[in-house]
């Protein structure tokens, strides 16, 4: 039955690769993959395909990477694929309404949140940053609104106190693959049902930008500890040290203290935050250097312990 269902795929980052690989392993007929353009990387600015592009080439699946789906020729090419359904996972481009109407079973979006919470581009990061206790995967039928479509299947996972974006991302990617396969199995049996999203509890997860990574010591220590986990590995959480940046890879909430915000205490290991608690540094990285423990860092930069960072 799987081989009779034509499933076009749209996705770009590593999050989507697990779902694409799952579709291939399950034997679905995949007429094409759509992804973002190759991007220049490194000093030589050589063009590199995105992770989904590379995975599709490994599976000998035709790849399209238009800069926009609004081109009439792109529409005609897509029409010729004759897909039964399209699976979308973090594609990164808007899909025109006329294209959404082509597959008889529509477009199924693999979204990494418990909709309607965290609609938008960065749901994993925003859930950690906000201190959510749980998140998950929602399989949603796409429409012209931003993640507003009806939801079919949902799977929940806790957000653990040690979860970084990377660890939660990897867990959700596997969950997304499994839930997509469940949805397509039900779809093939005409048993996949959808429920409108509730009108309350809507939040948005805007795309991250590099500036968000700068540490503001006036925030409370609990928030900063979550920020470090939410922004690992990109854009990272950092503060200025002379002409350099110090990236914090790992930290924990310290003790209740008195003193000026931004003051370095405890022989360089803690920094006073806005709510009177300290943030205890565990692993840091000076720009141009390798990540290291705070003890190793302080041996190389003993004057660090004498600074006020605000």
SEGUDREN-758143 format. One record per residue (C-alpha): residue number from 1; residue in one letter; x, y, z. Coordinates in pm, 1 decimal. Layout:
BEGIN
<site><k>NUM</k><r>A</r><x>X</x><y>Y</y><z>Z</z></site>
...
This chain:
BEGIN
<site><k>1</k><r>X</r><x>0.0</x><y>0.0</y><z>0.0</z></site>
<site><k>2</k><r>X</r><x>283.5</x><y>241.4</y><z>83.1</z></site>
<site><k>3</k><r>X</r><x>432.7</x><y>215.3</y><z>-264.8</z></site>
<site><k>4</k><r>X</r><x>102.3</x><y>324.5</y><z>-423.8</z></site>
<site><k>5</k><r>X</r><x>98.6</x><y>652.9</y><z>-233.7</z></site>
<site><k>6</k><r>X</r><x>298.3</x><y>928.6</y><z>-404.0</z></site>
<site><k>7</k><r>X</r><x>448.7</x><y>1151.4</y><z>-135.8</z></site>
<site><k>8</k><r>X</r><x>636.0</x><y>1463.2</y><z>-244.4</z></site>
<site><k>9</k><r>X</r><x>857.7</x><y>1607.6</y><z>27.2</z></site>
<site><k>10</k><r>X</r><x>953.4</x><y>1962.5</y><z>122.3</z></site>
<site><k>11</k><r>X</r><x>1216.6</x><y>2033.3</y><z>386.6</z></site>
<site><k>12</k><r>X</r><x>1562.1</x><y>2179.0</y><z>429.7</z></site>
<site><k>13</k><r>X</r><x>1748.8</x><y>2143.0</y><z>763.1</z></site>
<site><k>14</k><r>X</r><x>1875.5</x><y>1836.2</y><z>946.3</z></site>
<site><k>15</k><r>X</r><x>1547.8</x><y>1821.1</y><z>1142.4</z></site>
<site><k>16</k><r>X</r><x>1370.5</x><y>1713.0</y><z>822.5</z></site>
<site><k>17</k><r>X</r><x>1620.1</x><y>1445.2</y><z>719.0</z></site>
<site><k>18</k><r>X</r><x>1487.6</x><y>1186.0</y><z>963.4</z></site>
<site><k>19</k><r>X</r><x>1139.3</x><y>1217.8</y><z>813.6</z></site>
<site><k>20</k><r>X</r><x>1267.0</x><y>1194.9</y><z>455.8</z></site>
<site><k>21</k><r>X</r><x>1475.7</x><y>888.3</y><z>541.7</z></site>
<site><k>22</k><r>X</r><x>1174.0</x><y>734.4</y><z>713.9</z></site>
<site><k>23</k><r>X</r><x>960.6</x><y>779.6</y><z>403.8</z></site>
<site><k>24</k><r>X</r><x>1229.7</x><y>616.7</y><z>189.7</z></site>
<site><k>25</k><r>X</r><x>1273.7</x><y>325.6</y><z>430.5</z></site>
<site><k>26</k><r>X</r><x>897.0</x><y>271.4</y><z>442.2</z></site>
<site><k>27</k><r>X</r><x>885.3</x><y>233.4</y><z>65.0</z></site>
<site><k>28</k><r>X</r><x>684.8</x><y>539.5</y><z>-30.5</z></site>
<site><k>29</k><r>X</r><x>698.3</x><y>661.7</y><z>-389.2</z></site>
<site><k>30</k><r>X</r><x>872.7</x><y>1001.6</y><z>-361.4</z></site>
<site><k>31</k><r>X</r><x>863.2</x><y>1176.9</y><z>-699.9</z></site>
<site><k>32</k><r>X</r><x>1060.6</x><y>1482.0</y><z>-585.6</z></site>
<site><k>33</k><r>X</r><x>1209.8</x><y>1671.7</y><z>-295.0</z></site>
<site><k>34</k><r>X</r><x>1192.8</x><y>2050.2</y><z>-258.7</z></site>
<site><k>35</k><r>X</r><x>1443.4</x><y>2232.7</y><z>-40.0</z></site>
<site><k>36</k><r>X</r><x>1629.6</x><y>2560.9</y><z>-3.6</z></site>
<site><k>37</k><r>X</r><x>1909.3</x><y>2668.0</y><z>-235.5</z></site>
<site><k>38</k><r>X</r><x>2269.9</x><y>2560.5</y><z>-173.3</z></site>
<site><k>39</k><r>X</r><x>2444.6</x><y>2820.5</y><z>44.2</z></site>
<site><k>40</k><r>X</r><x>2806.3</x><y>2946.9</y><z>35.1</z></site>
<site><k>41</k><r>X</r><x>3009.9</x><y>2802.4</y><z>322.3</z></site>
<site><k>42</k><r>X</r><x>3358.2</x><y>2867.5</y><z>460.5</z></site>
<site><k>43</k><r>X</r><x>3640.9</x><y>3089.0</y><z>345.0</z></site>
<site><k>44</k><r>X</r><x>3611.3</x><y>2981.1</y><z>-15.2</z></site>
<site><k>45</k><r>X</r><x>3232.4</x><y>3040.1</y><z>-9.7</z></site>
<site><k>46</k><r>X</r><x>3180.9</x><y>2713.8</y><z>-194.8</z></site>
<site><k>47</k><r>X</r><x>2813.9</x><y>2626.6</y><z>-243.1</z></site>
<site><k>48</k><r>X</r><x>2694.3</x><y>2345.4</y><z>-17.7</z></site>
<site><k>49</k><r>X</r><x>2355.5</x><y>2174.4</y><z>-40.1</z></site>
<site><k>50</k><r>X</r><x>2129.3</x><y>2180.6</y><z>263.7</z></site>
<site><k>51</k><r>X</r><x>2098.1</x><y>1853.3</y><z>462.3</z></site>
<site><k>52</k><r>X</r><x>1773.7</x><y>1747.1</y><z>291.1</z></site>
<site><k>53</k><r>X</r><x>1923.4</x><y>1814.6</y><z>-52.8</z></site>
<site><k>54</k><r>X</r><x>2222.1</x><y>1593.6</y><z>30.7</z></site>
<site><k>55</k><r>X</r><x>1997.5</x><y>1317.2</y><z>166.9</z></site>
<site><k>56</k><r>X</r><x>1774.6</x><y>1326.4</y><z>-143.0</z></site>
<site><k>57</k><r>X</r><x>2078.3</x><y>1290.0</y><z>-369.3</z></site>
<site><k>58</k><r>X</r><x>2189.5</x><y>988.5</y><z>-163.9</z></site>
<site><k>59</k><r>X</r><x>1849.9</x><y>831.9</y><z>-234.5</z></site>
<site><k>60</k><r>X</r><x>1854.7</x><y>931.1</y><z>-605.1</z></site>
<site><k>61</k><r>X</r><x>1541.7</x><y>1143.4</y><z>-564.7</z></site>
<site><k>62</k><r>X</r><x>1500.4</x><y>1442.7</y><z>-800.4</z></site>
<site><k>63</k><r>X</r><x>1560.9</x><y>1773.4</y><z>-616.8</z></site>
<site><k>64</k><r>X</r><x>1411.6</x><y>2115.9</y><z>-678.7</z></site>
<site><k>65</k><r>X</r><x>1540.7</x><y>2421.0</y><z>-493.5</z></site>
<site><k>66</k><r>X</r><x>1354.7</x><y>2723.6</y><z>-629.9</z></site>
<site><k>67</k><r>X</r><x>1405.8</x><y>3057.1</y><z>-457.9</z></site>
<site><k>68</k><r>X</r><x>1027.4</x><y>3095.9</y><z>-462.6</z></site>
<site><k>69</k><r>X</r><x>730.3</x><y>2873.4</y><z>-537.9</z></site>
<site><k>70</k><r>X</r><x>535.7</x><y>3157.6</y><z>-701.3</z></site>
<site><k>71</k><r>X</r><x>696.2</x><y>3111.5</y><z>-1044.1</z></site>
<site><k>72</k><r>X</r><x>432.0</x><y>2975.8</y><z>-1289.3</z></site>
<site><k>73</k><r>X</r><x>683.2</x><y>2725.2</y><z>-1424.9</z></site>
<site><k>74</k><r>X</r><x>742.2</x><y>2588.8</y><z>-1073.4</z></site>
<site><k>75</k><r>X</r><x>367.4</x><y>2541.8</y><z>-1041.6</z></site>
<site><k>76</k><r>X</r><x>349.6</x><y>2353.7</y><z>-1372.3</z></site>
<site><k>77</k><r>X</r><x>644.5</x><y>2131.7</y><z>-1278.9</z></site>
<site><k>78</k><r>X</r><x>483.3</x><y>2051.2</y><z>-945.4</z></site>
<site><k>79</k><r>X</r><x>151.5</x><y>1973.1</y><z>-1113.7</z></site>
<site><k>80</k><r>X</r><x>323.2</x><y>1712.1</y><z>-1332.4</z></site>
<site><k>81</k><r>X</r><x>449.0</x><y>1526.8</y><z>-1024.4</z></site>
<site><k>82</k><r>X</r><x>90.9</x><y>1427.4</y><z>-945.3</z></site>
<site><k>83</k><r>X</r><x>150.2</x><y>1372.8</y><z>-573.8</z></site>
<site><k>84</k><r>X</r><x>-122.3</x><y>1222.6</y><z>-352.8</z></site>
<site><k>85</k><r>X</r><x>6.9</x><y>1417.8</y><z>-54.8</z></site>
<site><k>86</k><r>X</r><x>299.7</x><y>1642.4</y><z>31.8</z></site>
<site><k>87</k><r>X</r><x>490.2</x><y>1612.0</y><z>359.6</z></site>
<site><k>88</k><r>X</r><x>653.5</x><y>1935.8</y><z>476.7</z></site>
<site><k>89</k><r>X</r><x>914.5</x><y>1959.7</y><z>754.8</z></site>
<site><k>90</k><r>X</r><x>1086.5</x><y>2294.9</y><z>813.0</z></site>
<site><k>91</k><r>X</r><x>1096.2</x><y>2382.9</y><z>444.4</z></site>
<site><k>92</k><r>X</r><x>1162.7</x><y>2753.4</y><z>489.6</z></site>
<site><k>93</k><r>X</r><x>954.3</x><y>2892.1</y><z>199.1</z></site>
<site><k>94</k><r>X</r><x>593.0</x><y>3001.2</y><z>180.7</z></site>
<site><k>95</k><r>X</r><x>373.2</x><y>2766.0</y><z>-20.4</z></site>
<site><k>96</k><r>X</r><x>123.5</x><y>2945.2</y><z>-248.5</z></site>
<site><k>97</k><r>X</r><x>-243.8</x><y>2874.5</y><z>-194.6</z></site>
<site><k>98</k><r>X</r><x>-290.6</x><y>2746.5</y><z>-550.8</z></site>
<site><k>99</k><r>X</r><x>-18.6</x><y>2484.8</y><z>-491.8</z></site>
<site><k>100</k><r>X</r><x>-175.5</x><y>2376.5</y><z>-162.4</z></site>
<site><k>101</k><r>X</r><x>-485.0</x><y>2271.4</y><z>-357.7</z></site>
<site><k>102</k><r>X</r><x>-307.6</x><y>2035.0</y><z>-597.7</z></site>
<site><k>103</k><r>X</r><x>-260.5</x><y>1710.1</y><z>-397.2</z></site>
<site><k>104</k><r>X</r><x>-591.2</x><y>1535.5</y><z>-322.8</z></site>
<site><k>105</k><r>X</r><x>-479.3</x><y>1480.7</y><z>39.0</z></site>
<site><k>106</k><r>X</r><x>-320.1</x><y>1823.0</y><z>76.6</z></site>
<site><k>107</k><r>X</r><x>0.7</x><y>1913.6</y><z>255.6</z></site>
<site><k>108</k><r>X</r><x>89.9</x><y>1760.5</y><z>593.8</z></site>
<site><k>109</k><r>X</r><x>326.1</x><y>1970.6</y><z>803.2</z></site>
<site><k>110</k><r>X</r><x>554.0</x><y>1817.3</y><z>1067.6</z></site>
<site><k>111</k><r>X</r><x>565.4</x><y>2094.8</y><z>1329.6</z></site>
<site><k>112</k><r>X</r><x>785.7</x><y>2079.3</y><z>1639.6</z></site>
<site><k>113</k><r>X</r><x>544.8</x><y>2213.9</y><z>1900.9</z></site>
<site><k>114</k><r>X</r><x>209.4</x><y>2144.2</y><z>2060.2</z></site>
<site><k>115</k><r>X</r><x>-0.3</x><y>2370.2</y><z>1841.7</z></site>
<site><k>116</k><r>X</r><x>-133.2</x><y>2634.4</y><z>1880.0</z></site>
<site><k>117</k><r>X</r><x>160.2</x><y>2703.0</y><z>2114.4</z></site>
<site><k>118</k><r>X</r><x>471.7</x><y>2817.7</y><z>1927.8</z></site>
<site><k>119</k><r>X</r><x>355.0</x><y>2869.2</y><z>1574.4</z></site>
<site><k>120</k><r>X</r><x>640.4</x><y>2990.2</y><z>1356.4</z></site>
<site><k>121</k><r>X</r><x>1003.4</x><y>2932.7</y><z>1272.9</z></site>
<site><k>122</k><r>X</r><x>1179.6</x><y>2855.5</y><z>1602.7</z></site>
<site><k>123</k><r>X</r><x>942.9</x><y>2653.9</y><z>1824.6</z></site>
<site><k>124</k><r>X</r><x>1210.9</x><y>2436.2</y><z>1988.2</z></site>
<site><k>125</k><r>X</r><x>1427.0</x><y>2728.7</y><z>2099.1</z></site>
<site><k>126</k><r>X</r><x>1131.8</x><y>2933.0</y><z>2221.1</z></site>
<site><k>127</k><r>X</r><x>985.9</x><y>2647.6</y><z>2425.0</z></site>
<site><k>128</k><r>X</r><x>1313.1</x><y>2600.9</y><z>2616.1</z></site>
<site><k>129</k><r>X</r><x>1362.0</x><y>2975.3</y><z>2658.8</z></site>
<site><k>130</k><r>X</r><x>1011.3</x><y>3018.4</y><z>2800.4</z></site>
<site><k>131</k><r>X</r><x>1063.4</x><y>2740.7</y><z>3054.1</z></site>
<site><k>132</k><r>X</r><x>793.2</x><y>2512.2</y><z>2911.4</z></site>
<site><k>133</k><r>X</r><x>771.6</x><y>2174.6</y><z>3081.3</z></site>
<site><k>134</k><r>X</r><x>677.1</x><y>1989.2</y><z>2764.5</z></site>
<site><k>135</k><r>X</r><x>659.5</x><y>2016.2</y><z>2388.7</z></site>
<site><k>136</k><r>X</r><x>609.6</x><y>1771.4</y><z>2104.8</z></site>
<site><k>137</k><r>X</r><x>518.4</x><y>1711.6</y><z>1743.0</z></site>
<site><k>138</k><r>X</r><x>195.6</x><y>1815.1</y><z>1572.5</z></site>
<site><k>139</k><r>X</r><x>97.5</x><y>1681.9</y><z>1229.1</z></site>
<site><k>140</k><r>X</r><x>-101.5</x><y>1965.4</y><z>1075.1</z></site>
<site><k>141</k><r>X</r><x>-285.4</x><y>2010.8</y><z>746.4</z></site>
<site><k>142</k><r>X</r><x>-137.3</x><y>2318.9</y><z>585.3</z></site>
<site><k>143</k><r>X</r><x>-340.5</x><y>2621.8</y><z>481.2</z></site>
<site><k>144</k><r>X</r><x>-246.3</x><y>2976.6</y><z>386.2</z></site>
<site><k>145</k><r>X</r><x>-215.2</x><y>3097.1</y><z>749.4</z></site>
<site><k>146</k><r>X</r><x>102.8</x><y>3059.5</y><z>957.5</z></site>
<site><k>147</k><r>X</r><x>70.1</x><y>2715.5</y><z>1121.3</z></site>
<site><k>148</k><r>X</r><x>-303.9</x><y>2766.3</y><z>1161.3</z></site>
<site><k>149</k><r>X</r><x>-427.8</x><y>2445.6</y><z>999.7</z></site>
<site><k>150</k><r>X</r><x>-621.6</x><y>2160.5</y><z>1157.3</z></site>
<site><k>151</k><r>X</r><x>-417.6</x><y>1906.7</y><z>1353.6</z></site>
<site><k>152</k><r>X</r><x>-438.2</x><y>1530.1</y><z>1313.1</z></site>
<site><k>153</k><r>X</r><x>-180.9</x><y>1358.6</y><z>1535.5</z></site>
<site><k>154</k><r>X</r><x>12.0</x><y>1489.4</y><z>1836.5</z></site>
<site><k>155</k><r>X</r><x>290.1</x><y>1336.8</y><z>2042.6</z></site>
<site><k>156</k><r>X</r><x>423.0</x><y>1492.4</y><z>2364.0</z></site>
<site><k>157</k><r>X</r><x>771.6</x><y>1483.9</y><z>2518.5</z></site>
<site><k>158</k><r>X</r><x>896.6</x><y>1642.4</y><z>2841.1</z></site>
<site><k>159</k><r>X</r><x>1152.8</x><y>1919.8</y><z>2821.8</z></site>
<site><k>160</k><r>X</r><x>1419.1</x><y>1801.3</y><z>3064.6</z></site>
<site><k>161</k><r>X</r><x>1617.9</x><y>2047.3</y><z>3279.5</z></site>
<site><k>162</k><r>X</r><x>1932.6</x><y>1948.9</y><z>3089.6</z></site>
<site><k>163</k><r>X</r><x>1783.1</x><y>1974.2</y><z>2739.8</z></site>
<site><k>164</k><r>X</r><x>1959.6</x><y>2202.1</y><z>2495.5</z></site>
<site><k>165</k><r>X</r><x>1815.8</x><y>2297.0</y><z>2157.9</z></site>
<site><k>166</k><r>X</r><x>2034.7</x><y>2024.7</y><z>2008.9</z></site>
<site><k>167</k><r>X</r><x>1920.3</x><y>1740.3</y><z>2235.0</z></site>
<site><k>168</k><r>X</r><x>1553.2</x><y>1834.5</y><z>2211.4</z></site>
<site><k>169</k><r>X</r><x>1581.0</x><y>1890.9</y><z>1835.4</z></site>
<site><k>170</k><r>X</r><x>1721.9</x><y>1542.0</y><z>1780.1</z></site>
<site><k>171</k><r>X</r><x>1451.6</x><y>1380.1</y><z>1991.7</z></site>
<site><k>172</k><r>X</r><x>1175.5</x><y>1570.1</y><z>1814.2</z></site>
<site><k>173</k><r>X</r><x>1318.3</x><y>1486.4</y><z>1470.1</z></site>
<site><k>174</k><r>X</r><x>1277.4</x><y>1113.3</y><z>1539.0</z></site>
<site><k>175</k><r>X</r><x>931.3</x><y>1170.8</y><z>1684.1</z></site>
<site><k>176</k><r>X</r><x>839.1</x><y>1368.5</y><z>1373.0</z></site>
<site><k>177</k><r>X</r><x>945.6</x><y>1083.2</y><z>1148.5</z></site>
<site><k>178</k><r>X</r><x>747.9</x><y>825.6</y><z>1345.5</z></site>
<site><k>179</k><r>X</r><x>434.3</x><y>1038.4</y><z>1368.5</z></site>
<site><k>180</k><r>X</r><x>446.2</x><y>1118.0</y><z>995.6</z></site>
<site><k>181</k><r>X</r><x>456.4</x><y>748.9</y><z>911.8</z></site>
<site><k>182</k><r>X</r><x>161.4</x><y>689.2</y><z>1145.9</z></site>
<site><k>183</k><r>X</r><x>-31.3</x><y>969.7</y><z>975.4</z></site>
<site><k>184</k><r>X</r><x>34.3</x><y>833.8</y><z>626.9</z></site>
<site><k>185</k><r>X</r><x>-69.4</x><y>483.5</y><z>731.1</z></site>
<site><k>186</k><r>X</r><x>-400.6</x><y>621.7</y><z>854.7</z></site>
<site><k>187</k><r>X</r><x>-433.1</x><y>839.0</y><z>543.5</z></site>
<site><k>188</k><r>X</r><x>-398.1</x><y>537.0</y><z>316.0</z></site>
<site><k>189</k><r>X</r><x>-686.8</x><y>376.5</y><z>504.8</z></site>
<site><k>190</k><r>X</r><x>-897.8</x><y>696.0</y><z>492.6</z></site>
<site><k>191</k><r>X</r><x>-880.3</x><y>704.8</y><z>872.8</z></site>
<site><k>192</k><r>X</r><x>-679.3</x><y>1023.4</y><z>927.4</z></site>
<site><k>193</k><r>X</r><x>-899.6</x><y>1283.0</y><z>1097.4</z></site>
<site><k>194</k><r>X</r><x>-831.3</x><y>1647.7</y><z>1179.6</z></site>
<site><k>195</k><r>X</r><x>-932.1</x><y>1879.7</y><z>1461.6</z></site>
<site><k>196</k><r>X</r><x>-928.2</x><y>2261.4</y><z>1445.6</z></site>
<site><k>197</k><r>X</r><x>-673.2</x><y>2427.9</y><z>1669.0</z></site>
<site><k>198</k><r>X</r><x>-817.3</x><y>2596.3</y><z>1979.2</z></site>
<site><k>199</k><r>X</r><x>-846.1</x><y>2972.7</y><z>1965.9</z></site>
<site><k>200</k><r>X</r><x>-675.8</x><y>3020.4</y><z>2303.2</z></site>
<site><k>201</k><r>X</r><x>-315.3</x><y>2946.2</y><z>2395.7</z></site>
<site><k>202</k><r>X</r><x>-171.2</x><y>3081.1</y><z>2069.5</z></site>
<site><k>203</k><r>X</r><x>193.5</x><y>3190.3</y><z>2087.9</z></site>
<site><k>204</k><r>X</r><x>448.2</x><y>3267.7</y><z>1818.1</z></site>
<site><k>205</k><r>X</r><x>808.9</x><y>3156.5</y><z>1778.9</z></site>
<site><k>206</k><r>X</r><x>990.9</x><y>3413.3</y><z>1564.5</z></site>
<site><k>207</k><r>X</r><x>1309.0</x><y>3319.7</y><z>1384.9</z></site>
<site><k>208</k><r>X</r><x>1627.4</x><y>3358.1</y><z>1588.6</z></site>
<site><k>209</k><r>X</r><x>1882.7</x><y>3621.7</y><z>1506.5</z></site>
<site><k>210</k><r>X</r><x>2246.8</x><y>3641.8</y><z>1607.4</z></site>
<site><k>211</k><r>X</r><x>2196.2</x><y>3948.8</y><z>1829.1</z></site>
<site><k>212</k><r>X</r><x>1967.7</x><y>3755.8</y><z>2062.2</z></site>
<site><k>213</k><r>X</r><x>2266.0</x><y>3558.5</y><z>2183.5</z></site>
<site><k>214</k><r>X</r><x>2417.6</x><y>3850.6</y><z>2375.8</z></site>
<site><k>215</k><r>X</r><x>2383.5</x><y>3798.3</y><z>2751.1</z></site>
<site><k>216</k><r>X</r><x>2197.9</x><y>4069.6</y><z>2941.7</z></site>
<site><k>217</k><r>X</r><x>2302.9</x><y>4030.8</y><z>3304.0</z></site>
<site><k>218</k><r>X</r><x>1996.2</x><y>4223.6</y><z>3419.0</z></site>
<site><k>219</k><r>X</r><x>1787.2</x><y>3916.8</y><z>3332.3</z></site>
<site><k>220</k><r>X</r><x>1736.2</x><y>3666.9</y><z>3612.4</z></site>
<site><k>221</k><r>X</r><x>1976.3</x><y>3375.4</y><z>3639.3</z></site>
<site><k>222</k><r>X</r><x>1705.4</x><y>3120.2</y><z>3565.2</z></site>
<site><k>223</k><r>X</r><x>1623.5</x><y>3289.8</y><z>3234.9</z></site>
<site><k>224</k><r>X</r><x>1990.3</x><y>3309.9</y><z>3135.5</z></site>
<site><k>225</k><r>X</r><x>2043.4</x><y>2941.2</y><z>3213.4</z></site>
<site><k>226</k><r>X</r><x>1751.8</x><y>2858.9</y><z>2982.7</z></site>
<site><k>227</k><r>X</r><x>1883.3</x><y>3098.8</y><z>2717.7</z></site>
<site><k>228</k><r>X</r><x>2217.4</x><y>2919.1</y><z>2710.9</z></site>
<site><k>229</k><r>X</r><x>2043.8</x><y>2585.7</y><z>2654.4</z></site>
<site><k>230</k><r>X</r><x>1791.3</x><y>2725.2</y><z>2406.5</z></site>
<site><k>231</k><r>X</r><x>2056.7</x><y>2892.7</y><z>2191.3</z></site>
<site><k>232</k><r>X</r><x>2303.5</x><y>2603.2</y><z>2185.6</z></site>
<site><k>233</k><r>X</r><x>2472.1</x><y>2564.9</y><z>1944.1</z></site>
<site><k>234</k><r>X</r><x>2335.9</x><y>2863.9</y><z>1747.8</z></site>
<site><k>235</k><r>X</r><x>2340.6</x><y>3158.6</y><z>1785.8</z></site>
<site><k>236</k><r>X</r><x>2515.1</x><y>3081.0</y><z>2113.3</z></site>
<site><k>237</k><r>X</r><x>2502.9</x><y>3290.8</y><z>2431.4</z></site>
<site><k>238</k><r>X</r><x>2791.9</x><y>3530.6</y><z>2476.6</z></site>
<site><k>239</k><r>X</r><x>2921.1</x><y>3840.5</y><z>2652.0</z></site>
<site><k>240</k><r>X</r><x>3202.5</x><y>4081.8</y><z>2575.7</z></site>
<site><k>241</k><r>X</r><x>3547.2</x><y>4040.9</y><z>2732.3</z></site>
<site><k>242</k><r>X</r><x>3765.5</x><y>4326.4</y><z>2612.5</z></site>
<site><k>243</k><r>X</r><x>3768.6</x><y>4301.6</y><z>2235.0</z></site>
<site><k>244</k><r>X</r><x>3663.4</x><y>3937.0</y><z>2243.7</z></site>
<site><k>245</k><r>X</r><x>3346.8</x><y>3739.3</y><z>2305.9</z></site>
<site><k>246</k><r>X</r><x>3309.0</x><y>3468.6</y><z>2567.4</z></site>
<site><k>247</k><r>X</r><x>3054.3</x><y>3208.4</y><z>2460.9</z></site>
<site><k>248</k><r>X</r><x>2888.3</x><y>3021.7</y><z>2747.5</z></site>
<site><k>249</k><r>X</r><x>2834.9</x><y>2657.9</y><z>2653.6</z></site>
<site><k>250</k><r>X</r><x>2712.4</x><y>2539.8</y><z>2991.6</z></site>
<site><k>251</k><r>X</r><x>2607.7</x><y>2707.7</y><z>3315.6</z></site>
<site><k>252</k><r>X</r><x>2373.2</x><y>2661.0</y><z>3608.7</z></site>
<site><k>253</k><r>X</r><x>2185.3</x><y>2881.6</y><z>3849.5</z></site>
<site><k>254</k><r>X</r><x>2406.7</x><y>2965.0</y><z>4145.9</z></site>
<site><k>255</k><r>X</r><x>2318.3</x><y>3092.8</y><z>4490.8</z></site>
<site><k>256</k><r>X</r><x>2137.7</x><y>3396.2</y><z>4625.8</z></site>
<site><k>257</k><r>X</r><x>2390.5</x><y>3679.5</y><z>4650.7</z></site>
<site><k>258</k><r>X</r><x>2413.8</x><y>4053.3</y><z>4708.9</z></site>
<site><k>259</k><r>X</r><x>2604.6</x><y>4293.2</y><z>4488.6</z></site>
<site><k>260</k><r>X</r><x>2604.2</x><y>4483.9</y><z>4162.9</z></site>
<site><k>261</k><r>X</r><x>2459.9</x><y>4313.4</y><z>3854.2</z></site>
<site><k>262</k><r>X</r><x>2738.3</x><y>4185.3</y><z>3629.8</z></site>
<site><k>263</k><r>X</r><x>2995.6</x><y>4153.0</y><z>3908.4</z></site>
<site><k>264</k><r>X</r><x>3216.2</x><y>3844.3</y><z>3880.4</z></site>
<site><k>265</k><r>X</r><x>3241.1</x><y>3661.3</y><z>4212.1</z></site>
<site><k>266</k><r>X</r><x>3353.8</x><y>3325.4</y><z>4352.3</z></site>
<site><k>267</k><r>X</r><x>3703.8</x><y>3363.8</y><z>4206.0</z></site>
<site><k>268</k><r>X</r><x>3569.3</x><y>3411.2</y><z>3854.5</z></site>
<site><k>269</k><r>X</r><x>3318.1</x><y>3129.6</y><z>3842.7</z></site>
<site><k>270</k><r>X</r><x>2993.4</x><y>3317.3</y><z>3913.3</z></site>
<site><k>271</k><r>X</r><x>2833.0</x><y>3634.7</y><z>3781.2</z></site>
<site><k>272</k><r>X</r><x>2560.4</x><y>3828.1</y><z>3963.5</z></site>
<site><k>273</k><r>X</r><x>2234.7</x><y>3847.4</y><z>3769.1</z></site>
<site><k>274</k><r>X</r><x>1934.4</x><y>4076.5</y><z>3785.8</z></site>
<site><k>275</k><r>X</r><x>1730.3</x><y>3887.1</y><z>4041.6</z></site>
<site><k>276</k><r>X</r><x>2008.4</x><y>3861.8</y><z>4300.2</z></site>
<site><k>277</k><r>X</r><x>2107.6</x><y>3509.1</y><z>4204.3</z></site>
<site><k>278</k><r>X</r><x>2435.0</x><y>3423.4</y><z>4037.6</z></site>
<site><k>279</k><r>X</r><x>2495.0</x><y>3230.6</y><z>3718.3</z></site>
<site><k>280</k><r>X</r><x>2766.7</x><y>2970.4</y><z>3769.6</z></site>
<site><k>281</k><r>X</r><x>2983.7</x><y>2917.3</y><z>3461.4</z></site>
<site><k>282</k><r>X</r><x>3078.8</x><y>2557.9</y><z>3379.0</z></site>
<site><k>283</k><r>X</r><x>3207.3</x><y>2553.9</y><z>3019.6</z></site>
<site><k>284</k><r>X</r><x>3305.3</x><y>2859.0</y><z>2814.3</z></site>
<site><k>285</k><r>X</r><x>3481.5</x><y>2946.6</y><z>2490.4</z></site>
<site><k>286</k><r>X</r><x>3686.8</x><y>3255.9</y><z>2412.5</z></site>
<site><k>287</k><r>X</r><x>3651.2</x><y>3370.0</y><z>2051.2</z></site>
<site><k>288</k><r>X</r><x>3907.9</x><y>3189.5</y><z>1837.6</z></site>
<site><k>289</k><r>X</r><x>3969.7</x><y>2922.5</y><z>2102.0</z></site>
<site><k>290</k><r>X</r><x>3829.3</x><y>2580.8</y><z>2182.4</z></site>
<site><k>291</k><r>X</r><x>3558.6</x><y>2528.9</y><z>2447.5</z></site>
<site><k>292</k><r>X</r><x>3705.5</x><y>2466.8</y><z>2792.4</z></site>
<site><k>293</k><r>X</r><x>3605.4</x><y>2427.9</y><z>3154.5</z></site>
<site><k>294</k><r>X</r><x>3583.2</x><y>2746.3</y><z>3357.1</z></site>
<site><k>295</k><r>X</r><x>3880.8</x><y>2627.8</y><z>3564.9</z></site>
<site><k>296</k><r>X</r><x>4097.7</x><y>2594.9</y><z>3253.9</z></site>
<site><k>297</k><r>X</r><x>3977.3</x><y>2932.0</y><z>3128.3</z></site>
<site><k>298</k><r>X</r><x>4064.2</x><y>3106.1</y><z>3455.3</z></site>
<site><k>299</k><r>X</r><x>4414.2</x><y>2960.1</y><z>3453.9</z></site>
<site><k>300</k><r>X</r><x>4470.3</x><y>3127.6</y><z>3117.0</z></site>
<site><k>301</k><r>X</r><x>4293.4</x><y>3453.7</y><z>3201.6</z></site>
<site><k>302</k><r>X</r><x>4342.3</x><y>3521.2</y><z>3574.1</z></site>
<site><k>303</k><r>X</r><x>4236.1</x><y>3887.3</y><z>3545.6</z></site>
<site><k>304</k><r>X</r><x>3885.2</x><y>3782.1</y><z>3445.7</z></site>
<site><k>305</k><r>X</r><x>3787.8</x><y>3742.0</y><z>3812.1</z></site>
<site><k>306</k><r>X</r><x>3839.8</x><y>4115.5</y><z>3875.0</z></site>
<site><k>307</k><r>X</r><x>3584.7</x><y>4245.8</y><z>3621.4</z></site>
<site><k>308</k><r>X</r><x>3235.4</x><y>4391.8</y><z>3632.1</z></site>
<site><k>309</k><r>X</r><x>3056.8</x><y>4307.8</y><z>3306.8</z></site>
<site><k>310</k><r>X</r><x>2787.8</x><y>4578.9</y><z>3306.1</z></site>
